[in-house]
Amino acid sequence: MPAMNRRLPDLLSRLLPLALLLALAACTAPAPVAGDAAPAPPGADAAAAPGPALDRSCRVDSDCAVKNVGNCCGYQPACVNAAAEPDPAAVQADCARRGMAGVCGFVDIEACSCVASRCEPADGGRLLR
């Protein structure tokens, strides 16, 4: 029985930091508030956006360009392949057909980079509303 008494403090000293770490991790991201949505982050999956999918492939930074791809609210800059031909009007028409509304605001993108063969904002952009 004395050996068990010595193992309990050892076990607690190993589990306590883990429990504290898990509690801290649960507190790091606030829960979203209803109606407080934000625009899709740069490089968001095109399949989730209304309208035609755009070519975002690249091999080098110069393969990418900032273009207005449109969204349900209007202007939406994104990093796409320089040869891609976005159709913001078609995106808005698709939104109207589906009865969808968008979150007004966008990320201001100044330049694009080729990251893992995909055009992404070079500076991460900054959110404008």
Secondary structure, DSSP 4 states (H G I P E B T S, - for coil): -HHHHHHHHHHHHHHHHHHHHHHHHHHHSPPPPTT---PPPTT--GGGSSS-----B-SSGGGEEEEE--BTTB--EEEEETT----HHHHHHHHHHHT------EEE---EEEETTEEEESS--EEE-
